[in-house]
Amino acid sequence: MLTASGLSKSYGGRSLFENASLQINRGDRIGLIGANGAGKSTLFSLILKEASPDEGTVALERSVSIGFLPQESAPSGDETVLELATNISPAMEEIRRQLREHSDEDPVHHEAMARFAELDGHSLEVKAKRILSGLAFREGDVGKPARTLSGGWIMRAHLARLLVMEPDILMLDEPTNHLDLESLGWFQTYLSKYQGAILAISHDREFLNAICVGILEIRNRKLNRYRGNYDDYLAQKAAREEQQWAAYKNQQREIAELQRFIDRFRAKASKASQAQDRIKQLARMERIEPPERDEATVSFSFPQPKRGGQRVITLEGVRQSYGSHVVYERLDLEVERGQRTVLVGPNGAGKSTLLKILAGMLPLEAGSVTPGHNLSIGYFAQHRTEMLDVKRTVLAEAMQTQTPVPEQTVRTILGSFLFRGDDVFKPVGVLSGGEKSRLALVKLLLNPPNFLLLDEPTTHLDMPSIDALIGALRQYEGTLFFVSHDVHFIRALASSVLHISAGKLTPYAGDYQYYLDKSGSRSEREALIAPGDYRPEAASDVAETPRIKMGLKEIKEQRRAEAEARKAANKAARDAAAGLKSAEEEITTLESRQRELVEELEDPESFKNGRAFNLNRELADLQERLAKVMKEWERLSALVPAPEVTEEA
């Protein structure tokens, strides 16, 4: 359906693409990845004809339609949410405008209604309502003017419009940024059955694993295609790099040998012709570039918070509402030191509200909040960016901490969050919203409290930055409560789960997989809404009227659940031990054979006698098998407890 050939594009003297090619066929579901600034958005612009390549062509088959969802700032006017979702063509948009601006008695209105019926507008509305429901809009929301909603909900409405439109090629730029876990589960299921092609920029690994049948990586000014999902890409990429290193080192040895002969014999008359032949051979040789290694994961340490009391914070009899809609009634909750808890549940159930209550950001209508000994609270939400001093540079603003931090440490952490080189001297005022969010996260890490509350902290972060944040939070010694739609982030950090729905708090004293297993769910979406749950007032940010409170009885039940979880973990460890041993043996065997294959590929004779092709194929298969066994080993290792370390007095 789409073919890009020989693409070259430069901006400001920097080359993004050189002779790059791409083909998208019907049914392709491709994840577009690459380092920050590699050219992902530029490639989208070239495909959409918003920019022109310096060289090469982008060709679409006749009548192929494209739908594009930008990362931010999709427009909205006076249309309702339903009208926006059904404005799938200029003709339909004009009809909607006429219906909105002319009364029922006006002939223009009657003519517009007739055209609306001709275009099967009523069926279109039914389809749009179904999709809007999947994206967590309630029936009462679809008639509201889109401009009255927040930017995130407007983006959801535009996403619904594209799904109603069903273009031949669906182009999505970070589509998961504005979705919660429930909506994300529905969206992934919908895309898995989508009949057209999908090209999506995303930093969400679980999303890429769920929908992709191919990965397109922008690397070294080329477009490299890989089969399968993101995990498959990692395995194939490792195999490719091993092969490229072997070929590169073999060629370098050959070049060195040719150069030695040339240097030794070019001045001798009897060998001059042979030396000239080797000079020509060198000139004709197509040089193999060494593989471009990914940037090493940045390791850093940051100040740890002061130790607080065992009881971090206690809520008793808390009531909170928005207008006539009650979020919590007689809510009791006790948080203990060291918890790493993710809040999950339907959109609008009160997850962000609970974080705000814990942070002291909302005045209570009833009840009390009792802080524990030596408590310090840090709350991360989008509004934190408003607390940045726009007149300072990035570095100067990051250095503004209560506890002095060495400049080199500050610059290291800034680099982990994509503020590199001269970027640290930019004024804060010129930063984008995403850059300000990253800077606010850096400031939080440099002066961490002992109770950290994070609301969707991975939005606007790329994969290296998410990994840096995970690494930092794994070092964090305080108590962590967070909301996130990034399953990879949740799995990496959460040691307990708090499910919130209709005012009811249900604790799960285990990690995210334990929560899924214990709730009897086959997927995140099934775990988030149990049968009988009342759907929340999502788009209006109005939460549910709760009917169940979490009291001291539930807290005791949670502690019993923790004991049950420990018992289950011990059994899992015993079951895993046998599998772990066999996995280790297989890894040893595979790694031994891998070394043998690499050594054989480094031998010039393997290329002369034609064995290199079979060796490369075996190495690729072995790398893929090794990646799978390593993944299984990691899973089993997590189930086997590490030896206990006794702390000396």
Secondary structure by P-SEA (a helix, b strand, c coil): cbbbcbbbbbccccccccccccccccccbbbbbbcccccaaaaaaaaacccccccccccccccbbbbbbcccccccccccaaaaaacccaaaaaaaaaaaccccccaaaaaaaaaaaaaaaaaaaaaaaaaaaaacccccccccccccccaaaaaaaaaaaaaaacccbbbbccccccccaaaaaaaaaaaaaccbbbbbbcccaaaaaacccbbbbbcccbbbbbcccaaaaaaaaaaaaaaaaaaaaaaaaaaaaaaaaaacccccccaaaaaaaaaaaaaaccccccccccccccccccccccccccccbbbcbbbbbccccccccbbbbbbbcccbbbbbccccccaaaaaaaaaccccccbbbbbbccbbbbbbbcccccccccccccaaaaaacccccccaaaaaaaaaaacccccccccccccccaaaaaaaaaaaaaaccccbbbbccccccccaaaaaaaaaaaaaccbbbbbccccaaaaaacccbbbbbcccbbbbbcccaaaaaaaaccccaaaaacccccccccccccccccccccccaaaaaaaaaaaaaaaaaaaaaaaaaaaaaaaaaaaaaaaaaaaaaaaaaaacaaaaaacaaaaaaaaaaaaaaaaaaaaaaaaaaaaaccccbbbbcc
